[in-house]
């Protein structure tokens, strides 16, 4: 019998993923990653992977008659996700830690644990699809575009795709909740997690200052020409595109256009100065495993919640690309991901190094 390790978060999505795999005849093992020490487990009720979530996941596993384990990845999570998040913010970037968690925890550490346990597949509750064509694996958007999570999966490799199952990719969210309710799952109506799990109440700066053991250093607000406009509270409090929370009156709307970590400056401008003609992208992963030998025209998504934009993408190294947008794009932010799409197929993605004005 084919064996699968189910990555469970305590939410309805991964719970139904487990049921669907059992219904297909797989021998399943449920698991959850422990990411915090007990005294750190003060996460927001809208995040994931808390102790209550572990209880919910265990309840579902018991109902499905499959074993359930909690794997201690506390040290790995701090080094590979939290510390990287802190370092990126201190360097003036705005990282997406959920992408790092997927790449370095779920699809590396946990997939290796699945191999040790003799499992053929790792299964998650992500909304995306995997297809095989001519011996190659393709990552595609979920059918439910309102829940599509392909953006955060751009780092997947051919080997990982070959050993990964995403059973929710063909379903609508309402179908997932309905089926889970009929199965009697305790979490059928549980709200979706929204917050970053280690950032209670969305207070990024407090988490960073606690990790560093020091307060963020104040510095200068400047305009595009370098003229001093006032004092900021520390670069970790700001992100490109931000207007609210500047704590200074300018007589007109002003936005964060860029952050200069070396000079400890936050550059402000009007909305027109937020627009970028292109972007440089590093740490790029081509899902096919092959870098194109030429420029390609495709759609590009530069934030999880933003729409896609047409652009010309030119490989500029083994793991970097340059993007020229057809139309200027607002708030292209260093640290965020730029992900390429050909229709509903994910071509790959990487980390934005800078926007090009």
Rosetta blueprint (number, residue, H / E / L):
1 X L
2 X L
3 X E
4 X E
5 X E
6 X E
7 X E
8 X L
9 X L
10 X L
11 X L
12 X H
13 X H
14 X H
15 X H
16 X H
17 X H
18 X H
19 X H
20 X H
21 X H
22 X H
23 X H
24 X L
25 X L
26 X L
27 X E
28 X E
29 X E
30 X E
31 X E
32 X E
33 X E
34 X E
35 X L
36 X L
37 X L
38 X H
39 X H
40 X H
41 X L
42 X L
43 X L
44 X L
45 X L
46 X L
47 X L
48 X L
49 X L
50 X L
51 X H
52 X H
53 X H
54 X H
55 X H
56 X H
57 X H
58 X H
59 X H
60 X H
61 X H
62 X H
63 X H
64 X H
65 X L
66 X L
67 X L
68 X E
69 X E
70 X E
71 X E
72 X E
73 X L
74 X H
75 X H
76 X H
77 X H
78 X H
79 X H
80 X H
81 X H
82 X H
83 X H
84 X H
85 X H
86 X H
87 X H
88 X H
89 X H
90 X H
91 X L
92 X L
93 X L
94 X L
95 X L
96 X L
97 X H
98 X H
99 X H
100 X H
101 X H
102 X H
103 X H
104 X H
105 X H
106 X H
107 X H
108 X H
109 X H
110 X H
111 X H
112 X H
113 X H
114 X H
115 X H
116 X H
117 X L
118 X L
119 X L
120 X L
121 X E
122 X E
123 X E
124 X L
125 X L
126 X L
127 X L
128 X E
129 X E
130 X E
131 X E
132 X E
133 X E
134 X L
135 X L
136 X E
137 X E
138 X E
139 X E
140 X E
141 X E
142 X L
143 X L
144 X L
145 X L
146 X L
147 X L
148 X L
149 X L
150 X H
151 X H
152 X H
153 X H
154 X L
155 X L
156 X L
157 X L
158 X H
159 X H
160 X H
161 X H
162 X H
163 X L
164 X E
165 X E
166 X L
167 X L
168 X L
169 X L
170 X L
171 X L
172 X L
173 X H
174 X H
175 X H
176 X H
177 X H
178 X H
179 X H
180 X H
181 X H
182 X H
183 X L
184 X L
185 X L
186 X L
187 X L
188 X L
189 X L
190 X L
191 X L
192 X L
193 X L
194 X L
195 X L
196 X L
197 X L
198 X L
199 X L
200 X H
201 X H
202 X H
203 X L
204 X H
205 X H
206 X H
207 X H
208 X H
209 X H
210 X H
211 X H
212 X H
213 X L
214 X L
215 X L
216 X L
217 X L
218 X L
219 X E
220 X E
221 X E
222 X E
223 X E
224 X L
225 X L
226 X L
227 X L
228 X E
229 X E
230 X E
231 X E
232 X E
233 X L
234 X L
235 X H
236 X H
237 X H
238 X L
239 X L
240 X L
241 X L
242 X L
243 X L
244 X L
245 X L
246 X L
247 X L
248 X L
249 X L
250 X L
251 X L
252 X L
253 X L
254 X L
255 X E
256 X E
257 X E
258 X E
259 X E
260 X E
261 X L
262 X L
263 X L
264 X L
265 X E
266 X E
267 X E
268 X E
269 X E
270 X L
271 X H
272 X H
273 X H
274 X H
275 X E
276 X E
277 X E
278 X E
279 X E
280 X E
281 X E
282 X E
283 X E
284 X E
285 X E
286 X E
287 X L
288 X L
289 X L
290 X L
291 X L
292 X L
293 X L
294 X L
295 X L
296 X E
297 X E
298 X E
299 X E
300 X E
301 X E
302 X L
303 X L
304 X L
305 X L
306 X L
307 X L
308 X L
309 X E
310 X E
311 X E
312 X E
313 X E
314 X E
315 X E
316 X E
317 X E
318 X L
319 X L
320 X E
321 X E
322 X E
323 X E
324 X E
325 X E
326 X E
327 X E
328 X E
329 X E
330 X E
331 X L
332 X L
333 X L
334 X L
335 X L
336 X L
337 X E
338 X E
339 X E
340 X E
341 X E
342 X E
343 X L
344 X L
345 X E
346 X E
347 X E
348 X E
349 X E
350 X E
351 X E
352 X E
353 X E
354 X E
355 X E
356 X E
357 X L
